[in-house]
């Protein structure tokens, strides 16, 4: 790569003082600054105030009862009373650790990889980082024709805003040259035409000669026009450091490309330097390159990205081997960017290990939280989030106090944990926009609680709509059993997606074996679900008085068309099998969920709120859940009077509630307690483990 001092300028013979374009004395240097969207700078010491609490700074008073107030004590009537910060980093909600990392990374120009669920603020933090980088370092990049080798264009960098001046100066000089050439051409044509007409008296020869001169001049003048440099990167109007989103970019868009030239000879070709196109890595020079779902980049692109990160410059060549651009390779083009890679947890599996090592070795890795502790401060920030979404959209009516309270209640519910708020704010923002659209369609001045409640129904996920349709169809065909008692049949509970529950019956049957006895489970069980069935078989062998070595135990997950993942059906399977072995019926007005240890402890699972609501929709009036999940239950008000929630910590407690027939049930439970309940009674066995994904 060439700089202002060592480039062999192909225009040295032109009357252009390009040195006057190479300095920029107007921009302060030697100071670490933070930019706002208007290009103003803020000193480093102000950075600690970024993302501060909502209250006095937002022009809103805070009441004394902030602990019991859904808005964290904010005294306001509508969301319009809340001031929205200008800088994106101030608008980030809840991700304090990630925010601090971004601040450090921006100050030190470090790479960052953020891993977490979609909608938790990864792209917003990346954009915020571009506002924190200093603006004074931005550059324009020009590509020149190389008179020595046309297939190796030269590259030159100048301060931002100077590139346009250089190109304009070259265009003006080329225009002057063309004017002089045109003037000379018409004089020669006039002389030739006059000579052939007056002296030779052969006008036809004069016309032919004049045409040849005209063509010759036009052919040679193309070389002058082709020598104008190509302004590859123009940062003249850039107020903050560049931000380039290269998510899903193909090789040419990411690394740069050289266009194919169908006319490669005969004077009609386009100069190679004019066909050079910048890639995202070059556009992000002195700024931020953001790549979400980093694992979707092909391996070759990831390898070249590693080179660009390490070298800080990368030559541009044609990406297609069949294109004439493949013959062109520029000098190295600056690409000194800060990379922010992002993705879900599976992104690390297909990510090139050397690329991850490069990011980790020269930067930070951050895990984005899905939830955060429910505090008055966080409730105030969620209220500000609603105001941000309304202002960002620009067409939504402001939200009333009651509407904001309902949105925060939904944030508590979506967290799936007691005393927590969700940080998957993109989905929550979708609820805000749907509610605002409903109010706007009705020409309302404000968005009220009624619109938020209606929006919750309208903004249901595809999985939730499918689950409701599934329940409706089961009712149409009388497949839902919520009354009476049946041997070997249990109403299990499962989740579809992240926010919808379904009732999934599990049936068990014991039959004589034609060989060694085995446990056979059907229903497209995934690996963890299969292992949970094996754990259940261990419990059955431990407590059962019967010899099951010569019996087959069949377990069916009814209509599990999409398969079964996770181990949250362990309690359901164990109850169904025990019922079939002992021939004791199960109450069908009971549904259950929970993982099970090999010692009979009921362990916590995920999605209990959605599972309970699904049970209520199907007419089940008793739901058994792990005691450890009791604090996570946040069902809608309409379901609270429809179901009784029974928290349990041991399989014996499950059987006490679920089995019908008092004498048989009591005998079985007592026998089970005598075998596995000693540790429970002595307090040695405690439910442990983390919530299952199902």
C-alpha positions in Angstrom: 0.0 0.0 0.0 1.2 3.5 -0.8 0.9 6.6 1.3 1.2 10.3 0.6 5.0 10.3 0.4 6.0 7.2 -1.4 3.4 6.7 -4.1 4.6 7.0 -7.7 1.7 9.2 -8.8 0.8 8.6 -12.4 -0.3 12.3 -12.6 3.1 13.8 -11.7 3.0 15.5 -15.1 -0.4 17.2 -14.4 -0.6 20.6 -12.8 -2.3 19.4 -9.6 -1.0 20.1 -6.2 -2.2 17.0 -4.4 0.0 17.7 -1.4 -2.5 20.3 -0.4 -5.1 17.5 0.0 -2.9 15.4 2.3 -3.2 17.3 5.5 -6.1 17.9 7.8 -5.2 20.3 10.5 -8.8 21.0 11.5 -9.3 17.8 13.5 -8.0 17.6 17.0 -5.7 14.7 17.8 -4.0 13.1 20.8 -7.3 12.8 22.7 -9.6 9.9 23.2 -13.1 11.0 22.4 -16.6 9.7 22.2 -18.9 10.8 19.4 -22.6 11.5 19.4 -24.7 11.1 16.2 -24.1 14.8 15.3 -20.3 14.4 15.3 -19.7 16.1 18.6 -17.2 14.7 20.9 -17.5 13.8 24.5 -14.4 13.3 26.8 -13.6 10.0 28.2 -14.5 10.9 31.7 -18.2 11.2 30.6 -18.3 7.6 29.5 -19.0 6.3 33.0 -22.4 8.1 32.8 -23.5 6.3 29.7 -26.5 4.0 30.2 -27.2 5.7 33.6 -30.5 5.2 35.5 -33.8 6.7 34.3 -35.2 9.4 36.5 -34.0 12.9 37.0 -31.9 12.6 33.8 -35.1 11.9 31.9 -37.0 14.7 33.4 -39.3 12.4 35.4 -39.8 12.3 39.2 -39.5 9.1 41.1 -42.0 8.2 43.9 -41.0 6.8 47.3 -43.0 3.5 46.6 -40.6 2.5 43.8 -40.3 -1.1 45.1 -44.1 -1.8 44.6 -44.5 0.3 41.5 -44.5 -1.5 38.2 -42.8 1.6 36.6 -40.1 1.7 39.3 -41.7 4.8 40.9 -41.8 7.0 37.8 -44.4 9.7 38.1 -45.7 10.2 34.5 -48.8 10.1 32.5 -47.5 8.8 29.1 -44.3 7.5 27.6 -43.9 10.9 25.9 -42.8 12.3 29.3 -39.6 10.2 29.1 -36.6 11.7 27.4 -34.8 9.3 25.1 -31.0 9.4 25.0 -29.3 10.4 21.7 -26.4 7.9 21.9 -27.2 4.2 21.2 -25.0 3.1 24.1 -27.3 5.0 26.4 -30.3 3.1 25.0 -28.9 -0.3 25.8 -31.1 -2.0 28.4 -29.8 -4.5 31.0 -26.6 -5.7 29.3 -24.3 -3.8 31.7 -21.4 -6.3 31.4 -21.5 -6.2 27.6 -21.8 -2.4 27.6 -18.7 -2.1 29.8 -16.8 -4.4 27.4 -17.9 -2.3 24.4 -16.7 0.8 26.2 -13.3 -0.7 26.9 -13.0 -2.3 23.4 -13.9 1.1 21.7 -11.2 2.9 23.8 -8.5 0.3 23.1 -9.8 -0.7 19.6 -10.3 -4.4 20.5 -12.3 -7.0 18.7 -15.5 -8.4 20.4 -17.5 -11.6 20.0 -21.0 -11.5 21.5 -22.9 -14.8 21.9 -26.5 -14.9 23.0 -30.2 -15.3 22.1 -31.6 -13.3 19.2 -33.0 -9.9 20.1 -30.8 -9.3 23.2 -29.0 -6.2 21.8 -25.9 -7.5 19.9 -26.3 -5.4 16.8 -27.3 -2.3 18.8 -24.1 -2.6 20.9 -22.1 -3.0 17.7 -23.6 0.2 16.3 -23.0 2.0 19.6 -19.4 1.0 19.4 -19.1 2.8 16.0 -20.3 6.0 17.7 -17.6 5.7 20.4 -14.6 5.4 18.1 -12.8 8.7 17.2 -13.8 10.3 14.0 -10.6 12.2 13.2 -8.8 9.1 11.9 -11.2 8.4 9.0 -9.6 8.2 5.5 -10.6 8.2 1.9 -9.1 5.6 -0.3 -8.4 6.1 -4.0 -7.3 3.5 -6.7 -5.1 4.7 -9.5 -4.1 3.2 -12.8 -0.7 1.6 -12.8 1.2 2.5 -16.0 3.6 -0.3 -15.4 1.0 -3.1 -14.9 -2.6 -2.3 -15.6 -3.7 -5.4 -13.7 -2.1 -4.2 -10.4 -3.8 -0.8 -9.6 -2.1 1.4 -7.1 -3.8 2.4 -3.8 -3.5 5.7 -2.0 -5.1 7.0 1.3 -5.9 10.6 2.1 -7.7 12.3 5.0 -11.5 12.0 4.9 -13.1 14.5 2.5 -9.9 15.0 0.4 -10.6 12.2 -2.0 -13.5 14.0 -3.7 -11.2 17.1 -4.2 -8.5 15.0 -5.8 -10.9 13.3 -8.2 -12.5 16.6 -9.1 -9.1 18.1 -9.8 -8.2 15.2 -12.0 -11.5 15.4 -13.8 -11.0 19.2 -14.4 -7.5 18.7 -15.7 -8.7 15.9 -18.0 -11.5 18.1 -19.3 -9.0 20.8 -20.1 -6.8 18.3 -22.0 -9.8 17.0 -23.9 -10.8 20.6 -24.8 -7.3 21.3 -26.1 -7.3 18.0 -28.1 -10.8 18.7 -29.5 -9.7 22.1 -30.6 -6.6 20.7 -32.3 -8.6 17.9 -33.9 -11.1 20.3 -35.5 -8.2 22.5 -36.8 -6.5 19.4 -38.4 -9.9 18.2 -39.9 -10.5 21.7 -41.3 -7.0 21.8 -42.9 -7.3 18.3 -44.4 -10.9 18.9 -45.7 -9.8 22.3 -47.2 -6.7 20.8 -48.8 -8.6 17.9 -50.4 -11.5 20.2 -51.5 -9.5 23.1 -52.9 -6.2 21.5 -54.0 -7.1 17.9 -54.8 -10.7 18.7 -55.6 -11.7 15.3 -54.1 -14.3 16.0 -51.4 -14.9 12.2 -50.8 -11.2 11.7 -49.9 -11.5 14.7 -47.5 -14.5 13.2 -45.8 -12.8 9.9 -45.3 -9.6 11.5 -44.1 -11.5 13.7 -41.6 -13.4 10.7 -40.3 -10.1 8.8 -39.7 -8.6 11.8 -37.9 -11.8 12.1 -35.7 -11.7 8.4 -34.8 -8.0 8.5 -34.0 -8.4 11.5 -31.7 -11.4 9.9 -29.9 -9.5 6.6 -29.5 -6.4 8.2 -28.0 -8.5 10.6 -25.8 -9.9 7.5 -23.9 -6.6 7.1 -22.2 -6.8 10.5 -20.6 -10.3 9.9 -19.2 -9.2 6.4 -18.0 -6.4 7.9 -15.9 -8.9 9.6 -13.4 -8.6 7.8 -10.1 -11.4 5.7 -8.6 -12.7 7.0 -5.3 -13.0 3.6 -3.6 -14.0 4.8 -0.1 -15.5 8.2 0.5 -15.9 9.3 4.1 -16.5 12.9 3.4 -20.0 12.9 4.8 -19.3 10.3 7.6 -20.1 11.9 11.0 -19.1 8.9 13.0 -16.7 6.0 12.5 -18.0 3.6 9.8 -20.3 0.8 10.7 -20.6 -2.0 8.2 -23.0 -4.9 8.7 -21.6 -7.9 6.7 -24.1 -10.5 8.0 -24.6 -13.1 5.4 -22.3 -11.3 2.9 -20.9 -13.4 0.0 -17.1 -13.3 -0.7 -17.3 -10.3 -3.0 -19.4 -8.1 -0.7 -17.2 -9.0 2.2 -13.7 -8.9 0.7 -14.1 -6.7 -2.3 -14.3 -7.6 -6.0 -13.3 -6.5 -9.5 -16.1 -6.3 -12.0 -16.0 -8.4 -15.2 -15.2 -6.4 -18.4 -16.9 -7.8 -21.5 -14.8 -5.5 -23.7 -11.2 -6.4 -23.0 -9.5 -5.0 -26.1 -10.0 -2.7 -29.1 -9.9 0.5 -27.1 -13.4 -0.2 -25.6 -12.1 -1.8 -22.3 -12.8 -0.3 -18.9 -9.5 0.4 -17.0 -9.0 -2.2 -14.3 -8.8 0.4 -11.5 -12.2 1.7 -12.4 -13.7 -1.8 -12.0 -12.5 -2.3 -8.4 -15.2 -2.5 -5.8 -14.6 -2.2 -2.1 -15.7 -4.9 0.3 -17.3 -4.5 3.7 -13.8 -4.9 5.4 -12.5 -1.9 3.4 -15.6 0.2 4.0 -15.2 -0.5 7.7 -11.7 0.9 7.8 -11.2 2.9 11.0 -14.7 1.7 12.1 -16.7 -1.4 13.0 -17.3 -4.5 11.0 -20.3 -6.4 12.3 -20.9 -10.0 11.3 -23.9 -11.7 12.9 -24.3 -15.4 12.6 -20.6 -15.6 12.0 -20.7 -19.3 11.5 -22.7 -18.8 8.2 -19.6 -17.4 6.5 -17.9 -20.1 4.4 -14.5 -21.3 5.6 -12.5 -19.6 2.9 -14.1 -16.2 3.7 -13.3 -16.8 7.4 -9.7 -17.6 6.6 -9.3 -14.4 4.5 -11.0 -12.4 7.2 -8.4 -13.7 9.6 -5.7 -12.3 7.3 -7.4 -8.9 7.1 -7.7 -8.7 10.9 -4.0 -9.6 11.3 -2.5 -7.5 8.5 -4.8 -4.5 8.7 -4.9 -4.4 4.8 -6.2 -6.7 2.1 -5.8 -6.7 -1.6 -8.9 -6.7 -3.8 -9.2 -9.2 -6.6 -12.0 -10.7 -8.7 -13.8 -13.4 -6.7 -15.0 -15.4 -9.8 -12.3 -17.4 -11.6 -14.4 -17.0 -14.8 -14.4 -13.2 -14.7 -11.7 -11.0 -16.2 -11.5 -9.4 -12.8 -9.7 -12.5 -11.5 -6.6 -11.2 -13.4 -6.6 -8.0 -11.4 -5.1 -7.6 -7.9 -4.7 -4.2 -6.3 -2.0 -3.2 -3.9 -3.1 -3.9 -0.3 -6.1 -1.8 0.6 -6.4 -0.6 4.3 -8.9 -2.4 6.4 -8.0 -1.5 9.9 -11.4 -2.3 11.5 -12.7 -3.4 14.9 -14.6 -6.6 14.4 -17.7 -7.4 16.3 -18.8 -11.0 15.7 -22.1 -12.3 17.0 -24.2 -15.4 17.0 -26.2 -17.9 19.0 -24.5 -20.6 21.0 -24.3 -22.8 18.0 -22.3 -20.2 16.2 -19.1 -21.3 17.9 -19.5 -24.8 16.6 -19.0 -23.9 12.9 -16.7 -21.0 13.5 -13.2 -21.3 12.3 -11.2 -22.0 15.5 -8.3 -19.8 14.3 -10.7 -16.9 13.7 -12.2 -17.3 17.2 -8.7 -17.4 18.6 -7.7 -14.3 16.8 -10.7 -12.4 18.2 -10.2 -13.8 21.7 -6.5 -13.1 21.6 -7.0 -9.5 20.6 -10.3 -8.7 22.3 -13.1 -10.0 24.4 -15.8 -12.6 24.4 -19.2 -11.7 25.9 -22.3 -13.8 26.7 -25.5 -11.8 26.4 -27.9 -12.3 29.3 -31.5 -13.4 28.5 -33.0 -12.1 31.7 -32.0 -9.7 34.5 -33.1 -9.2 38.1 -36.4 -7.3 38.5 -35.5 -4.1 40.2 -37.1 -0.6 40.3 -34.2 0.7 38.2 -34.7 -2.0 35.5 -38.4 -1.3 35.4 -37.7 2.4 34.8 -35.3 1.4 32.0 -38.0 -0.8 30.5 -40.4 2.2 30.6 -37.7 4.2 28.7 -37.4 1.3 26.3 -41.1 1.7 25.4 -40.5 5.4 24.9 -37.5 4.6 22.7 -39.5 2.2 20.5 -42.3 4.8 20.1 -39.9 7.5 19.1 -37.8 5.3 16.8 -41.0 4.2 14.9 -42.2 7.7 14.6 -45.8 6.8 13.9 -47.0 5.2 17.1 -49.2 7.0 19.7 -47.5 7.4 23.1 -48.3 4.7 25.7 -50.3 5.5 28.7 -49.1 4.6 32.2 -51.4 1.6 32.4 -50.2 0.4 29.0 -46.6 0.6 30.0 -47.4 -1.3 33.2 -48.9 -4.1 31.1 -45.8 -4.3 28.9 -43.6 -4.6 32.0 -45.9 -7.4 33.3 -45.4 -9.2 30.0 -41.6 -8.7 30.4 -41.8 -10.4 33.8 -43.8 -13.2 32.3 -41.6 -13.8 29.3 -38.5 -14.0 31.6 -39.8 -17.4 32.8 -38.1 -16.8 36.2 -39.5 -15.3 39.4 -38.2 -11.7 40.1 -36.6 -11.4 36.6 -37.3 -9.4 33.5 -36.7 -10.6 29.9 -33.9 -9.0 27.9 -35.1 -10.4 24.6 -36.3 -6.9 23.8 -36.7 -7.2 20.1 -39.7 -9.5 20.7 -41.0 -7.2 23.4 -40.5 -4.3 21.0 -42.7 -6.2 18.5 -45.5 -6.2 21.1 -45.1 -2.4 21.6 -45.4 -1.8 17.8 -48.4 -4.1 17.4 -50.2 -2.3 20.3 -49.3 1.1 18.8 -50.6 0.0 15.3 -53.9 -1.1 16.8 -54.3 2.3 18.6 -53.3 4.2 15.4 -55.8 2.2 13.3 -58.5 3.4 15.7 -57.2 7.0 15.6 -56.5 7.1 19.3 -54.4 9.7 20.8 -52.7 7.3 23.2 -52.0 3.6 23.3 -53.9 2.1 26.3 -53.8 -1.1 28.2 -56.7 -2.6 26.1 -54.5 -2.3 23.0 -51.6 -4.0 24.7 -53.9 -6.9 25.7 -55.2 -7.2 22.2 -51.6 -7.0 20.8 -50.6 -10.0 23.0 -53.1 -12.1 21.2 -52.3 -10.7 17.8 -48.6 -11.0 18.2 -48.5 -14.7 19.1 -45.6 -16.6 17.7 -46.1 -19.2 14.9 -45.5 -21.9 17.5 -48.1 -20.5 19.8 -50.6 -20.3 17.0 -49.8 -23.9 16.1 -50.2 -25.0 19.7 -53.6 -23.4 20.0 -54.7 -25.0 16.7 -53.4 -28.3 17.9 -55.4 -28.1 21.1 -58.5 -27.1 19.1 -58.2 -30.0 16.7 -57.7 -32.5 19.5 -61.0 -31.2 21.1 -62.8 -31.6 17.7 -61.8 -35.2 17.6 -62.4 -35.9 21.3 -58.8 -36.8 21.7 -58.5 -34.7 24.9 -59.0 -36.8 28.0 -59.5 -34.6 31.1 -61.9 -36.7 33.1 -62.1 -40.1 34.7 -59.1 -42.4 35.2 -57.1 -44.7 32.9 -54.3 -47.2 33.5 -51.0 -46.3 31.9 -52.0 -42.9 30.5 -50.7 -39.6 31.7 -51.3 -36.1 30.4 -47.7 -34.8 29.9 -46.8 -31.2 29.1 -44.3 -29.9 26.6 -43.4 -26.6 24.9 -43.3 -25.7 21.2 -40.7 -23.0 20.4 -40.1 -20.7 23.3 -43.5 -19.4 24.3 -46.2 -22.0 23.7 -47.2 -25.1 25.6 -49.1 -28.2 24.6 -50.5 -31.3 26.3 -48.8 -34.4 25.1 -50.3 -37.7 26.4 -47.9 -40.5 27.3 -49.1 -44.1 27.3 -47.3 -47.2 28.7 -48.1 -50.9 28.3 -46.4 -53.9 29.8 -46.3 -57.1 27.7 -44.5 -60.5 27.9 -41.2 -60.4 26.2 -40.1 -62.9 23.4 -36.6 -62.5 24.7 -34.7 -60.4 27.3 -37.0 -57.7 28.6 -36.4 -54.2 27.3 -37.8 -50.6 27.4 -39.2 -49.5 24.0 -40.0 -45.8 23.6 -41.6 -44.4 20.4 -42.3 -40.8 19.3 -39.1 -39.5 17.6 -37.2 -39.1 20.9 -34.0 -37.1 20.7 -30.9 -38.1 22.6 -31.6 -36.4 25.9 -35.2 -37.7 25.9 -33.9 -41.3 25.3 -31.5 -41.0 28.2 -34.3 -39.8 30.4 -36.3 -43.0 29.6 -33.3 -45.0 30.7 -33.2 -43.1 34.0 -36.8 -43.9 34.5 -36.2 -47.6 33.9 -33.6 -47.5 36.7 -36.2 -46.2 39.1 -38.7 -48.9 38.1 -36.2 -51.7 38.5 -35.3 -50.4 42.0 -38.8 -50.2 43.5 -40.8 -52.8 41.6 -41.6 -56.1 43.3 -42.1 -57.8 39.9 -39.5 -59.4 37.8 -39.4 -57.3 34.7 -36.5 -59.1 33.0 -39.0 -61.1 31.0 -41.3 -58.2 30.2 -41.2 -55.5 27.5 -42.2 -52.0 28.6 -43.7 -50.0 25.7 -43.8 -46.2 26.1 -45.6 -44.1 23.5 -45.5 -40.3 23.1 -48.9 -39.8 21.4 -48.8 -37.7 18.3 -45.3 -36.4 18.9 -45.0 -35.5 15.2 -42.1 -33.1 15.7 -40.2 -35.3 18.1 -39.4 -35.0 21.8 -36.4 -33.1 23.1 -35.2 -32.7 26.6 -35.9 -34.6 29.8 -39.0 -32.8 31.1 -41.2 -35.8 30.4 -39.3 -38.0 32.9 -41.9 -37.7 35.6 -44.7 -38.4 33.1 -43.0 -41.5 31.7 -42.3 -42.9 35.2 -45.9 -42.3 36.3 -47.3 -44.0 33.2 -45.0 -47.1 33.5 -45.6 -47.5 37.3 -49.4 -47.3 36.6 -49.1 -50.0 33.9 -46.9 -52.3 36.1 -49.1 -52.0 39.1 -52.4 -51.8 37.2 -53.4 -48.7 39.1 -55.3 -46.0 37.1 -54.3 -42.4 36.8 -56.5 -39.4 37.2 -57.0 -37.8 33.8 -57.8 -34.3 35.2 -54.1 -34.2 36.2 -51.2 -33.0 33.9 -47.5 -33.0 34.9 -44.0 -31.9 33.9 -40.6 -32.4 35.5 -37.3 -34.0 35.2 -36.4 -37.0 37.3 -33.2 -38.2 38.8 -32.3 -41.9 39.2 -33.1 -41.6 42.9 -36.6 -40.3 42.3 -36.0 -36.6 42.9 -38.1 -34.2 40.7 -35.8 -31.6 39.1 -36.7 -28.2 37.6 -37.5 -27.7 33.9 -38.2 -24.8 31.6 -41.4 -23.4 30.3 -43.6 -24.2 33.2 -45.8 -21.1 32.7 -46.7 -21.9 29.1 -47.3 -25.6 30.0 -49.7 -24.7 32.8 -51.6 -22.4 30.5 -51.8 -25.2 27.9 -53.2 -27.6 30.5 -55.9 -25.0 31.5 -56.9 -24.5 27.9 -57.5 -28.3 27.5 -59.7 -28.5 30.7 -57.2 -30.0 33.0 -57.7 -28.7 36.5 -54.6 -30.0 38.4 -51.0 -29.5 37.2 -47.9 -31.0 38.9 -44.7 -29.1 38.6 -41.2 -29.4 40.2 -41.1 -27.5 43.6 -38.0 -25.7 42.4 -40.1 -24.1 39.6 -42.8 -22.8 41.9 -41.2 -19.4 41.9 -41.2 -19.3 38.1 -45.0 -19.5 37.6 -46.5 -16.3 36.1 -49.7 -17.4 34.4 -52.2 -15.0 33.0 -55.1 -13.9 35.3 -57.7 -15.8 33.2 -56.1 -19.1 34.0 -55.5 -18.6 37.8 -58.9 -19.9 38.8 -58.9 -22.7 36.3 -56.0 -24.8 37.6 -54.6 -26.0 40.9 -50.8 -26.0 40.8 -49.1 -28.8 42.9 -45.4 -28.4 43.4 -43.5 -31.7 44.3 -40.0 -32.7 45.0 -40.1 -36.5 44.8 -41.8 -39.1 42.6 -43.8 -40.4 45.6 -45.5 -37.1 45.9 -46.4 -37.2 42.2 -48.0 -40.6 42.6 -50.0 -39.5 45.6 -51.6 -36.8 43.5 -51.9 -38.6 40.2 -52.9 -42.2 41.0 -56.6 -43.1 41.6 -57.8 -45.8 44.0 -56.9 -45.1 47.6 -55.9 -48.6 48.9 -53.8 -49.5 45.9 -52.3 -46.1 45.7 -51.4 -45.9 49.4 -49.8 -49.3 49.3 -47.7 -48.4 46.3 -46.6 -45.0 47.7 -45.7 -46.5 51.1 -43.6 -49.2 49.3 -41.9 -46.6 47.2 -41.2 -44.4 50.2 -39.7 -47.4 52.1 -37.2 -48.0 49.3 -36.3 -44.5 48.1 -37.8 -42.2 50.7 -35.2 -42.7 53.5 -32.9 -40.1 52.0 -35.8 -37.8 51.4 -37.0 -38.0 55.0 -33.5 -37.4 56.4 -33.1 -34.4 54.1 -30.2 -35.8 52.3 -31.8 -35.7 48.8 -32.4 -32.2 47.4 -33.6 -31.3 43.9 -30.7 -30.0 42.0 -29.7 -29.1 38.5 -30.6 -26.4 36.0 -33.8 -26.0 34.1 -34.3 -28.3 31.1 -34.8 -26.7 27.7 -38.2 -28.4 27.6 
